[in-house]
Structure formats: structure tokens, C-alpha cells
Amino acid sequence: MVKALRALAICGAVSAALVACSKSEAPPSADKVSADAAFQKKLQEQLLDAKPGSVIDIPAGSYHLTSGLTLRANGVTIRGAGMDKTILSFKDQVAGPEGMLVYASNFTIEGLTIEDSKGDGLKINDGDNITIRKVKVQWTGGSKVTNGAYGIYPVKTRNVLIEDCVAIAASDAGIYVGQSNGVVVRRSRAEQNVAGIEIENTVNADVYDNVATNNTGGILVFNMPNLSQPGHSTRVFKNKVDKNNLGNFAARGTAVASVPAGSGIVINSNSKVEIFDNDVTDNQTANVIISSYHSTGYFTEKGVASNYDPYPKAIYVYGNRFKGGGDSPDGLDLKALKIAMYGLSGHLPDVLWDGYVDTKLLVKGQLPAEQRICIQNDAEVLNADGPNKYKNPSKDSAPFRCELAKLPAVSITQLAAQS
């Protein structure tokens, strides 16, 4: 179902004497090019020479870089003068796949913007105690498939804090944490991405006090096959997930290419996920989607590890505030489903489940109590009956009126130091 579930600004002339607003940006002066080259060389040297305890201060200014930056030393802080004051532009990047690539632990980056990188904006690979604070990653030309896949991208990391950040126009996920353990994403904003915030194959994550708006999908909690670990135990709470109706512009074949426009919060093949105390509004396919990897259209037994579990289990949705949504689902199958079940002027309910379930575990038609999908607060649920190609969908919400044990808050080193 996640598959089925799946400006030009025109300037008016002010007068004949004025130049059209679509004129291209003037090329930088020779002095600016020279200054940027000198800045880039110095910054690269600072990163190369960094040692534990080093603080690299980047002053206010807009700097155009032609190659990606790499840090391999532990215990380093990179600090700009402010998110909107220190800007590293990679628009003219000719070398390196990322804007900034970090292989390090005990790493902090704060107070700057990375924009228009050739590939991912900020990637941190395999480190402990990572803090990303007041960092913006964006592509300034709008939402395009040619943009980098990921904005803020820690992967195979532990003890990760992402706070007060912004991610705009990534062609996969704006803020993405993958194959990690112990993660907090808070007070951040994601917009104009395919996936606003994505937690994938990660254990113990708290995602709260964020805004996800005008993405294809607002907040995603995914579990994909053939990665280093399965994910579980994610809490998504106190977020504003509003109007995520942007057309999907992901590259073909990527997991998020199957996410339908109009998806608020999407859980795919993950387990032990809590969604509570969120404001989820006006997402045109559904405010919450719960689905199996079978619905992506990519599932095949061949090439998938035998221990991979494609089914969502132990999903608990309660105490949310839903409004609007479901009125214009993406994809012909879902449009037909909506009309058949709710009429032309109706809308799909707040929670849409694809209907795939691990039948081997069923006892009298139900999963064991601790593995059920539980939906509270009278939120309506539609079982779309994906396994039978939506032939027998069900509006019966009674099977979902249950409770699960609540997950504990995530504890990471950075938060412990603040208390």
C-alpha cells in the first residue's frame, strides 16, 4: 500500500525598463572566488589537523566551496556564528559526494547552514555521542530528484542528539537516522523533502516537538531488509505533522519512492512504536499509515534475509489530535478505495492499515496481546485488505481497541549531562 498508498514563480513585469525577476545570479567577483578558495583551504587544513578537544569556529559569512569536507578526528566541535549567519554553499561542488562527511565520535556541530551539496548534506558515519544543533541543510532550487538524498544523516551511530535543526528539499529524507541506537530528534523542522524525518532500522528513538510540513511524508519509522540491525522502540510524540501533500520526487527504486503524497506519520515493518500527543492534520492520503514491506512493491523473498520481519507489530496510537486528511489520497487504488468506502465527498479515516499480518502468529484471528496494533481515542481505522488487492476492506475499529505497555523515555549521554 505504501506503493498504492504512494514554483514556477512567474514574475510580472513592473515596467518595460525593469529586468525580469528570473535573471540569473551574477557570477562572483574574482576577489570573492579567491577569498572562498583561501577559506576552503584553511578549513580543510583545520579539519585535517584537528585533535580531541579541537574547536573549529567558522565566522559569519557565505562561503562557496568546490569540494566536500571530511573530518576523521574524535572529540571535535565545529561551530558557526549562527544558522543564518554562517553558510557553506556547495552549489559549485566538483569533488566529494557529500557536503560534510564525518567519521568520528564525541562530535558536535552547531550554528551553520550547509546548502546545495552534490549528495548528502551532512553525513556522520559510525560514531558515538553525536550532537547536531541549530544546523540547517537545504537545497535552494526547490524539491528536485537531482538534490542530495539526505540532509542530516547519521548512520550506524550511538547516542545521537539532533535539536533545533532545519532540513529542506532532500530527495530522500530531510532528517534521517539509520541503523543507530539511542536517538533524540527534537525541536526541528522538515519541509519540502520526500520524507521529512525518518527513523530507519534504529533502536530506542524519541522524536518530539518537531514540525513536519509540506513533505511527501511527514514522519517515517521504517524497517528495511538486509541492513546491519532491525529497528524497534521508537516514540513519536508532541509533533506537528501538517499538510504533507508534496508530490513524491524521490529517485525510482528507493524505499521512499513508494510513499504516497499526503502521508502524515508512516510506520512500515517496524515494531514497538508509539504515536501519541501529536497534532496530525490535513494529510490528504491519511494522517497515520501502518503498513508492511509487502505494500512497497519491492518485496521479494529472493535476496531478503530469512530473519527479516516485514510486518508491523506492537504499534500503539493514542492521545493524538487529528483533523482533516484522507480527502484526496494518492494513487488510483486508494482513490477507488476511498470512493467505494466513503463516497466522492468522503475521506479515508485517520488511521489506514494495509491489512498485512503475520498469519503464523495468529491465535483465534488475533496476534498475541503484546504484538497487536492498538488504536485509542476513538480514532477510526480502515483495514484496506492489501493482501487481497483491497477486495474486502473493513471499517471495523473494534479489533484495534486495546492497550500496550508504554515505552520508556530514551536516555542518551547528552541529555543526562543537561539534567
C-alpha positions in Angstrom: 0.0 0.0 0.0 2.9 2.3 0.6 3.2 1.8 -3.2 -0.5 2.0 -3.8 -0.6 4.4 -0.8 2.1 6.2 -2.7 7.1 27.4 -8.5 7.4 28.0 -11.1 7.2 31.6 -9.8 6.1 33.7 -12.7 7.2 37.3 -12.3 5.0 40.0 -13.7 6.8 42.9 -15.4 6.8 46.0 -13.2 7.7 48.2 -16.2 9.4 47.8 -19.5 12.5 49.3 -18.1 12.9 46.7 -15.3 14.8 43.4 -15.8 12.7 40.3 -15.3 13.0 38.7 -11.9 14.1 35.4 -13.4 17.5 36.7 -14.4 20.4 34.5 -13.3 22.5 35.4 -10.3 25.6 37.5 -11.2 28.8 35.5 -11.1 31.0 36.1 -8.0 33.9 38.6 -8.4 37.4 37.4 -8.8 38.1 38.7 -5.3 35.2 36.6 -3.9 36.4 33.5 -5.7 39.9 34.0 -4.3 38.6 34.6 -0.8 36.4 31.5 -0.9 39.3 29.4 -2.1 41.5 30.6 0.7 38.7 29.9 3.2 38.2 26.4 1.9 41.9 25.6 2.1 42.1 26.8 5.7 39.0 24.9 6.8 40.2 21.7 5.1 43.6 22.1 7.0 41.8 22.7 10.3 39.7 19.5 9.8 42.8 17.5 8.8 44.8 18.8 11.8 42.0 18.5 14.3 42.6 16.6 17.6 40.4 15.7 20.5 39.2 18.9 22.1 39.7 21.0 19.0 37.0 23.7 18.4 36.8 24.9 14.8 35.0 28.3 14.7 33.6 29.3 11.3 32.9 33.1 11.3 29.7 34.6 9.8 29.7 34.8 6.1 28.6 32.9 2.9 31.3 30.7 1.6 31.3 28.9 -1.7 33.1 25.6 -1.7 34.1 23.4 -4.6 34.9 20.2 -2.7 33.4 18.3 0.1 34.7 18.4 3.7 35.9 15.4 5.8 36.6 15.1 9.5 38.2 11.9 10.9 39.2 13.0 14.4 37.3 12.3 17.6 36.2 14.9 20.1 35.9 17.9 17.7 33.4 20.7 17.8 32.5 22.7 14.6 30.8 25.9 15.4 29.4 28.6 13.1 28.2 32.0 14.1 24.5 31.0 13.7 22.3 29.0 11.3 21.5 32.1 9.1 24.9 33.7 9.6 27.4 31.0 8.6 26.5 29.5 5.2 28.6 26.8 3.5 27.4 26.6 -0.1 28.3 23.6 -2.3 26.5 24.8 -5.3 29.7 24.7 -7.3 30.9 21.4 -5.8 33.0 19.4 -8.2 34.7 16.9 -5.8 33.4 14.7 -3.0 29.9 13.2 -2.8 28.8 14.9 0.5 28.9 18.4 1.8 30.4 17.3 5.0 31.4 13.7 5.9 32.3 12.8 9.5 33.9 9.6 10.8 34.2 10.5 14.4 32.8 10.1 18.0 32.2 12.8 20.6 31.4 15.2 17.7 29.4 18.4 17.9 28.3 20.6 15.0 26.2 23.7 15.5 25.2 27.1 14.3 25.6 26.9 10.5 23.9 26.1 7.2 25.0 23.6 4.6 23.3 24.1 1.2 23.2 22.7 -2.3 25.6 19.8 -1.8 26.1 17.4 -4.6 25.0 14.5 -2.5 24.1 14.2 1.2 24.4 17.4 3.2 25.8 16.3 6.5 26.7 12.6 6.9 28.1 11.2 10.2 29.2 7.5 9.9 29.8 5.1 12.7 30.3 7.4 15.8 29.3 7.7 19.4 27.9 10.8 21.1 26.9 12.9 18.2 25.3 16.3 18.7 23.8 18.2 15.8 22.4 21.5 17.0 21.0 24.5 15.1 22.1 23.2 11.7 20.2 23.8 8.5 20.7 21.7 5.4 18.9 22.8 2.3 18.7 22.7 -1.5 17.8 26.2 -2.6 16.4 25.3 -6.0 13.3 23.6 -4.7 12.3 20.0 -4.5 14.1 18.1 -7.3 15.2 14.5 -7.8 18.7 15.8 -8.5 19.0 17.1 -5.0 21.1 15.1 -2.5 19.3 12.2 -0.9 19.7 13.1 2.8 20.0 16.4 4.6 21.1 15.5 8.1 22.3 11.9 8.0 23.8 10.0 11.0 24.1 6.3 10.2 25.4 3.4 12.4 25.8 5.8 15.3 25.0 5.7 19.0 23.8 8.4 21.4 22.6 10.9 18.9 21.0 14.3 19.6 19.5 16.3 16.8 17.9 19.5 18.0 16.7 22.9 16.7 17.7 21.9 13.1 16.1 22.5 9.7 16.1 20.3 6.6 14.6 21.4 3.3 14.2 19.7 -0.1 16.1 16.5 0.3 15.2 13.9 -2.4 15.0 11.2 0.2 14.8 12.3 3.8 15.5 15.7 5.4 16.5 14.4 8.8 17.4 10.7 8.7 18.8 8.4 11.4 19.6 4.9 10.3 20.9 1.7 11.9 21.6 3.6 15.2 20.9 3.2 18.9 19.8 5.9 21.3 18.5 8.8 19.3 16.6 12.0 20.2 15.3 14.3 17.4 13.6 17.3 18.8 12.5 20.9 18.1 13.4 20.6 14.4 11.6 21.5 11.2 11.5 19.5 8.0 9.8 20.7 4.8 9.8 20.1 1.1 11.5 16.8 1.4 10.2 13.4 0.3 10.4 12.2 3.9 10.5 14.9 6.5 12.0 12.9 9.4 12.9 9.3 9.0 13.9 6.8 11.6 15.1 3.6 9.9 16.4 0.3 11.5 17.1 2.2 14.7 16.7 1.1 18.3 15.4 3.4 21.0 14.5 6.7 19.4 12.4 9.7 20.6 11.1 12.1 18.0 9.3 15.0 19.6 8.4 18.7 19.4 9.2 18.8 15.7 7.3 20.3 12.7 7.0 18.3 9.6 5.0 20.1 6.9 4.8 20.2 3.1 6.8 16.9 2.6 5.6 13.8 0.8 5.5 12.0 4.1 5.9 13.8 7.4 7.5 11.4 9.9 8.5 7.8 8.9 9.5 4.9 11.1 10.8 2.2 8.7 12.5 -1.2 9.0 14.2 -2.3 5.8 15.8 -5.7 4.9 19.4 -6.6 4.7 20.8 -3.9 7.0 23.0 -4.2 10.0 20.2 -4.4 12.5 16.4 -4.4 12.8 14.7 -1.4 14.3 12.3 -1.2 17.2 11.2 1.0 20.2 10.5 4.4 18.7 8.3 7.1 20.3 6.8 9.8 18.1 5.1 12.5 20.2 4.3 16.2 20.6 4.9 16.8 16.9 3.0 18.9 14.4 2.6 16.9 11.2 0.6 19.1 8.9 -0.2 19.2 5.1 2.4 16.7 3.9 1.0 16.6 0.4 4.0 17.3 -1.7 4.3 15.1 -4.8 6.9 12.4 -4.5 10.1 13.3 -6.2 12.4 10.5 -5.0 14.6 8.6 -7.3 13.0 5.4 -8.7 13.8 2.3 -6.7 14.4 4.0 -3.4 12.3 2.9 -0.4 10.7 6.4 -0.1 9.7 6.4 -3.7 6.7 4.2 -2.6 5.5 6.7 -0.1 2.2 8.3 -1.3 1.9 12.1 -1.2 -0.4 13.0 1.6 1.2 10.7 4.3 1.3 12.1 7.8 3.1 9.5 10.0 4.1 6.3 8.3 5.1 3.1 10.1 6.5 0.4 7.8 7.5 -3.1 9.1 8.7 -1.7 12.4 7.8 -2.9 15.9 7.3 -1.3 19.3 6.3 2.1 18.0 4.3 4.6 20.0 2.5 7.6 18.4 0.9 9.9 20.9 0.1 13.6 21.7 0.7 14.7 18.2 -1.2 17.2 16.1 -1.7 15.5 12.8 -3.7 17.5 10.3 -4.7 17.7 6.6 -2.5 14.9 5.2 -4.5 14.0 2.1 -3.9 10.3 1.9 -4.1 9.5 5.6 -2.9 11.1 8.8 -1.4 7.8 10.0 -0.4 4.8 7.8 0.6 1.4 9.2 2.0 -0.9 6.6 4.1 -3.9 5.8 7.1 -4.1 3.5 4.8 -6.2 1.2 3.0 -3.0 0.3 6.0 -1.2 -1.0 6.0 -3.2 -4.2 9.7 -4.1 -3.7 9.2 -7.2 -1.5 10.5 -10.5 -2.8 11.7 -13.5 -0.9 14.7 -13.7 -3.1 17.6 -11.7 -1.8 15.9 -10.9 1.5 17.5 -12.2 4.7 15.4 -15.0 6.2 15.3 -13.3 9.6 13.7 -10.1 8.2 10.3 -9.4 9.7 8.2 -7.4 7.1 5.2 -6.9 9.4 4.4 -4.0 11.8 3.9 -5.3 15.4 3.2 -3.7 18.8 2.1 -0.4 17.3 0.3 1.9 19.8 -1.5 5.1 18.6 -3.2 7.1 21.3 -3.9 10.6 22.6 -3.4 12.4 19.2 -5.4 15.3 17.8 -6.4 14.5 14.2 -8.0 17.0 11.8 -8.9 16.8 8.1 -6.9 14.5 5.8 -7.8 11.4 3.8 -9.8 13.5 1.3 -7.6 13.2 -1.7 -5.4 10.0 -1.5 -2.5 9.5 -3.8 -2.8 6.7 -6.4 -5.7 5.2 -8.3 -6.2 2.2 -6.0 -6.6 4.4 -2.9 -8.8 6.9 -4.7 -11.1 4.0 -5.7 -11.0 2.6 -2.2 -12.0 6.0 -0.8 -14.9 6.4 -3.2 -16.1 2.8 -2.6 -16.0 3.1 1.2 -16.8 6.7 1.8 -18.2 8.2 -1.4 -17.0 11.1 -3.5 -17.2 13.7 -0.8 -15.9 11.4 2.0 -12.4 10.8 3.3 -10.3 7.9 4.4 -10.1 7.6 8.2 -7.2 8.9 10.3 -5.5 5.5 10.6 -5.0 3.4 7.4 -3.7 -0.1 7.8 -2.7 -2.2 4.8 -4.0 -5.4 6.4 -0.9 -7.5 6.1 -0.4 -9.6 9.2 2.0 -12.4 10.1 -0.6 -15.3 9.9 1.8 -17.7 11.5 1.4 -15.9 14.8 -2.4 -15.6 14.8 -4.4 -17.2 17.6 -8.2 -17.1 17.0 -7.6 -14.4 14.4 -5.5 -12.2 16.7 -1.9 -11.5 17.2 -0.6 -12.1 20.7 -1.6 -9.3 23.0 1.9 -7.7 23.2 2.2 -7.6 19.4 -1.1 -6.1 18.4 -1.9 -2.8 16.7 -3.7 -0.7 19.2 -5.6 2.5 18.3 -7.3 4.5 21.0 -9.2 7.8 21.4 -12.0 6.6 19.1 -9.7 7.2 16.0 -11.3 5.3 13.1 -9.3 2.6 11.4 -9.6 1.2 7.9 -8.2 -2.3 7.2 -7.5 -1.9 3.4 -7.2 -5.7 2.8 -4.0 -5.2 0.8 -3.3 -9.0 0.6 -6.5 -9.4 -1.4 -5.9 -6.3 -3.5 -8.4 -4.3 -1.4 -11.4 -6.5 -2.3 -12.7 -6.7 1.3 -11.7 -3.7 3.3 -13.1 -3.3 6.8 -14.2 -0.2 8.8 -14.4 -2.2 12.0 -12.2 -0.5 14.5 -13.1 -2.8 17.4 -10.2 -5.2 16.9 -7.8 -2.2 17.5 -9.3 -1.1 20.8 -6.6 -2.4 23.0 -3.6 -1.2 25.1 0.1 -1.9 25.1 2.8 -1.3 27.7 4.3 2.1 27.2 7.9 2.5 26.1 10.4 4.3 28.4 11.9 7.6 27.5 15.2 7.4 25.6 18.2 8.1 27.7 21.3 9.4 26.0 24.6 10.8 27.2 23.9 14.4 26.0 20.5 14.6 27.8 22.0 13.1 31.0 24.6 15.9 31.0 21.8 18.5 30.8 19.9 17.2 33.8 
